[in-house]
C-alpha cells in the first residue's frame, strides 16, 4: 500500500506543478515576465519530480547499473512519455522566459500535452483500480 501511495503522491504532485506552470505561462507576457519565471521554475520542479519518481521506482525494482549502462530497463512507456513531456514543457517555459525578459513575443506557444497526459494517466489508474476485484487489491469486505 505504501508504494501505491508514493506513486499517487508523485503523480498528483507532478499534475499540480504542470497545471500551475501552464497557468503562469498563460498569464505571462513581455510586460509581465515574472509570471514566466514562476512558470519556468514550476516546469523545472515538475521535471525533477518525474526524474525522482523514476529513481524511486528503479530503487524499488532493484535496478543495477553497470559501466556500459543499465542492467535492467525500468520505466513503462507512460513514464518515459511523461518524462519527455516534462522535458518539452520545461524547454518551452525556458524559451518563453528568455524571450519575455528581452521584451519580445515568444515564438513557441505553450504545450498542454504534459498536463493532458497526466490527467489521462490519473483517469487510467482510477479506472484500473475500480476494475480490480477485492482479492487483487488486498482489501476485504465484511
Residue pairs with C-beta under 8 A, 6 or more apart in sequence:
1 138
3 60
6 56
7 53
8 125
10 49
10 50
10 52
10 53
10 56
11 118
11 121
11 122
11 125
12 122
13 49
14 46
14 49
14 50
14 53
14 82
14 86
14 118
15 115
15 118
15 119
15 122
17 42
17 43
17 45
17 46
17 49
18 42
18 43
18 46
18 86
18 89
18 114
18 115
18 118
19 115
20 38
20 39
20 42
21 39
21 40
21 42
21 43
21 46
21 89
21 93
22 39
22 89
22 110
22 112
22 115
23 39
24 35
24 36
24 38
24 39
24 42
25 35
25 36
25 39
25 92
25 93
25 96
25 110
26 110
27 35
28 34
28 35
28 36
28 39
28 96
28 97
28 100
29 35
29 100
30 99
30 100
30 103
30 104
30 105
32 100
33 97
33 100
33 101
36 93
36 96
36 97
36 100
36 101
37 97
39 93
39 96
39 97
40 90
40 93
40 94
40 96
40 97
42 93
43 86
43 89
43 90
43 92
43 93
43 94
44 90
44 93
46 86
46 89
46 90
46 114
47 83
47 86
47 87
47 89
47 90
50 79
50 82
50 83
50 86
51 83
53 79
54 74
54 75
54 79
54 83
57 74
57 75
57 79
58 74
58 75
61 72
61 74
63 70
63 71
63 72
63 74
64 70
64 71
64 72
65 71
75 83
78 121
81 117
82 114
82 117
82 118
82 121
85 111
85 113
85 114
85 117
86 114
88 111
88 113
88 114
89 111
89 113
89 114
92 108
92 110
92 111
95 106
95 107
95 108
96 106
96 108
96 110
99 105
99 106
99 107
100 106
129 137
134 140
134 141
